[in-house]
Amino acid sequence: MSTYTPKKGDIQRSWHVVDADGLILGRLASEVAKILRGKHKPIFTPHQDTGDHVVIVNADKVVLSGSKRADKNIYSHSGYPGGLKTKAYGDLLAEKPEEALRITIGGMLPKNRLGRQMLTKLKIYSGGDHPHEAQKPQPLELEHTRLRGPQEKKSIEAKLDDSEHVESSKEKVEQEHSEVKSDEISESGSLESLGLTGALLSNLVANGISTTQELTNKTSEDVLGIPKIGPKALEQIISCLKDNGLSLKEV
């Protein structure tokens, strides 16, 4: 099977118009270079010019993302020693926006006669008008190349209000929890005086042990059978009871 090569009569060139207002320079250039080369067509052939014509308007309103306007440079050299010239992309866009676009797009095309031929199909204008109405160019939407605005962020005051509200709700829950726990312990009277940790107290109360008498009626095996209470917790309970002159029930 032979490789398909389009004939001259098979290549049909369309005209596209792109409004560069608010579009990012690099992303716009890559999309336009793709159309100039003809890579959007099924008949694309690397060694032939199968691309379409592109008209760019509002070239002076193209944007650069981040700090590229000041940090990104464009270089040219006269060919003589010391002949290197450097200019910021922002300055070139301000002085010659058409040239900035042409250089950027040309850098994405082949670096030979074929690339220079493709570049002749590119027309760039600073304003919103162009003299190619007779060719009836179709609008080319490139919304995915548009610079997105910063996402809406809450103000510092709103964030502080939200954090204060969260903290107040947490304090309220902790206060209610402590009130419930203090009520349960106050009814027992002496579990809190044993000096047990809060986690142990909560586990004991959750398993129906709310007084010292109920605790001393349990054996070591009974206490170990309580969920979330292990040997170390048992040692702490025995130690606290011993300090208060009490002990667990013997088998």
KAVENVEN-V307260 format. One record per residue. RES is the residue in three letters. PSI is psi in whole degrees, -180 to 180 (999 if undefined). OMEGA is omega in whole degrees, 0 to 359 (999 if undefined). NEAR is the number of other C-alpha atoms within 12 Angstrom. Layout:
RES/PSI/OMEGA/NEAR
RES/PSI/OMEGA/NEAR
This chain:
MET/124/183/3
SER/152/178/4
THR/135/181/8
TYR/132/175/12
THR/120/183/18
PRO/140/174/19
LYS/169/181/14
LYS/-37/180/12
GLY/-16/179/9
ASP/-16/184/17
ILE/115/176/20
GLN/123/185/18
ARG/126/177/25
SER/169/178/24
TRP/134/179/27
HIS/146/175/32
VAL/133/183/35
VAL/128/175/38
ASP/112/185/36
ALA/6/182/41
ASP/115/177/27
GLY/3/180/26
LEU/147/179/33
ILE/134/187/31
LEU/-52/184/41
GLY/-44/181/30
ARG/-40/177/27
LEU/-45/183/36
ALA/-41/181/36
SER/-38/179/26
GLU/-41/180/32
VAL/-40/179/45
ALA/-36/178/37
LYS/-41/181/31
ILE/-39/179/35
LEU/-36/179/41
ARG/-26/182/39
GLY/20/182/31
LYS/-11/177/23
HIS/1/182/19
LYS/148/177/22
PRO/-16/180/16
ILE/13/182/24
PHE/132/177/26
THR/125/186/21
PRO/-34/186/23
HIS/11/178/21
GLN/157/177/25
ASP/99/180/37
THR/13/186/34
GLY/178/180/38
ASP/174/176/34
HIS/143/180/36
VAL/130/176/42
VAL/124/180/41
ILE/125/177/45
VAL/163/182/33
ASN/42/180/27
ALA/-25/181/38
ASP/-7/181/32
LYS/12/177/29
VAL/153/186/39
VAL/162/174/32
LEU/135/182/35
SER/155/178/24
GLY/-140/181/16
SER/23/183/13
LYS/-25/181/19
ARG/-33/180/23
ALA/-31/186/18
ASP/-33/183/16
LYS/132/183/21
ASN/158/173/20
ILE/137/187/25
TYR/148/173/17
SER/150/183/15
HIS/135/182/13
SER/-16/183/11
GLY/-9/178/9
TYR/156/178/9
PRO/133/181/8
GLY/12/184/10
GLY/17/180/11
LEU/130/177/13
LYS/136/182/15
THR/136/178/18
LYS/140/178/22
ALA/144/181/23
TYR/-33/179/31
GLY/-39/178/29
ASP/-40/179/22
LEU/-38/178/28
LEU/-37/180/32
ALA/-37/183/23
GLU/-51/184/17
LYS/78/182/23
PRO/-34/179/29
GLU/-42/180/30
GLU/-38/179/24
ALA/-43/178/36
LEU/-41/182/46
ARG/-41/180/35
ILE/-42/182/27
THR/-45/180/29
ILE/-40/179/37
GLY/-30/178/32
GLY/-13/179/22
MET/7/178/27
LEU/165/178/34
PRO/142/182/22
LYS/64/180/14
ASN/-169/180/15
ARG/-33/180/15
LEU/-42/179/22
GLY/-39/178/28
ARG/-34/176/23
GLN/-41/178/23
MET/-36/183/36
LEU/-21/178/36
THR/-16/179/24
LYS/3/181/32
LEU/127/178/37
LYS/126/185/32
ILE/135/180/38
TYR/142/182/31
SER/-42/182/28
GLY/-168/181/21
GLY/-1/181/19
ASP/157/176/18
HIS/153/184/24
PRO/32/184/17
HIS/33/179/21
GLU/-30/181/14
ALA/-29/180/9
GLN/-7/179/16
LYS/60/179/16
PRO/142/180/24
GLN/138/179/20
PRO/135/178/20
LEU/113/182/25
GLU/125/178/19
LEU/54/184/25
GLU/-28/181/19
HIS/-10/177/15
THR/4/183/27
ARG/145/178/23
LEU/123/180/24
ARG/140/178/16
GLY/162/178/11
PRO/141/179/9
GLN/146/181/7
GLU/126/180/7
LYS/145/178/10
LYS/147/177/12
SER/165/181/10
ILE/-38/179/10
GLU/-42/180/11
ALA/-40/179/12
LYS/-41/179/13
LEU/-41/178/14
ASP/-43/180/14
ASP/-43/181/15
SER/-39/178/14
GLU/-39/179/14
HIS/-42/179/14
VAL/-44/180/14
GLU/-41/180/14
SER/-39/179/15
SER/-40/177/14
LYS/-44/179/14
GLU/-37/180/15
LYS/-44/179/14
VAL/-44/180/14
GLU/-38/180/15
GLN/-45/179/14
GLU/-42/180/14
HIS/-42/180/16
SER/-35/178/18
GLU/-44/179/15
VAL/-43/182/17
LYS/-39/180/26
SER/-35/177/24
ASP/-45/181/17
GLU/-40/182/24
ILE/-35/180/28
SER/-34/177/19
GLU/-38/179/17
SER/-39/175/24
GLY/-39/192/18
SER/-8/178/26
LEU/-40/181/36
GLU/-34/182/30
SER/-12/179/20
LEU/-21/181/29
GLY/22/178/21
LEU/157/177/27
THR/160/181/19
GLY/-35/180/21
ALA/-42/178/19
LEU/-42/178/31
LEU/-44/181/34
SER/-43/180/27
ASN/-42/180/26
LEU/-45/180/36
VAL/-38/180/29
ALA/-24/180/20
ASN/22/172/21
GLY/12/177/20
ILE/102/184/27
SER/-4/178/29
THR/162/178/25
THR/-35/180/34
GLN/-42/179/19
GLU/-34/180/23
LEU/-42/182/34
THR/-15/176/28
ASN/-4/180/20
LYS/148/174/26
THR/172/179/20
SER/-38/179/26
GLU/-36/178/17
ASP/-43/181/24
VAL/-40/178/32
LEU/-22/178/23
GLY/-9/179/18
ILE/132/180/25
PRO/143/176/19
LYS/13/176/19
ILE/117/181/26
GLY/-169/182/19
PRO/-41/181/18
LYS/-41/178/15
ALA/-36/178/26
LEU/-42/178/30
GLU/-39/179/20
GLN/-42/180/24
ILE/-46/180/36
ILE/-41/180/28
SER/-44/180/19
CYS/-40/178/27
LEU/-39/180/26
LYS/-39/179/16
ASP/-27/181/15
ASN/15/178/20
GLY/26/181/13
LEU/172/179/21
SER/162/178/26
LEU/161/181/28
LYS/136/178/19
GLU/149/181/12
VAL/999/999/9
